[in-house]
Amino acid sequence: MTDNRLKPPSHLSKKAKHLWRQITAAFTIDDAPGLMLLTSALEAYDRLNEARAELKRDGISVVDRWGQRKQHPSVQTEASARSQMHQALKLINIDINALQ
């Protein structure tokens, strides 16, 4: 299939668009639900990377308004986004290890 459905959504990051191209080249995904799940997986990938960037910048803990150290909110965002990405890829039968 060479129509516009295989073009990565414009709102994805450059890295996510690259993954979209890798995945659609390696796997046949030609139905609307599959493409929606792939989009969701790569949106989660972008959130995962945003959270990682925040953690790299700020560290894994922050000081709250009472001066106490607590877990950075992006720790949970990173874990949740990773889980969402893996689940969406699993639903369309894509083994993430096959892409590495």
C-alpha positions, 0 to 999 in steps of 0.5 A: 500500500502506498497511499497517505495512510502509511505516512506518519501523522504530522504531530509525531516527533522526528524520532517517532516518524522514523519508527513509523516508517521502520514499522510500516516497512517491516510489518503489514498494517493496512487497517484503520484500527491497526494504524490507530494503535500504531499512532497511539503507540508512537504518541506514547513513545513521544510522551516517554521521551519527553518524560525522560528529557525532564528527568534528565534535566531535573533528576528523579526527585524534586523538592516540594513546597515544604522542602521535602524530596519526593519522586519527580512526577515524570517518573510515573509519566515515563512508566505509564507511557512505556506501558501504553506503548508496549500494550498498543504494539502488542495489540497489533502483534509487533515485537519491539525487539524485532525493530532493534 
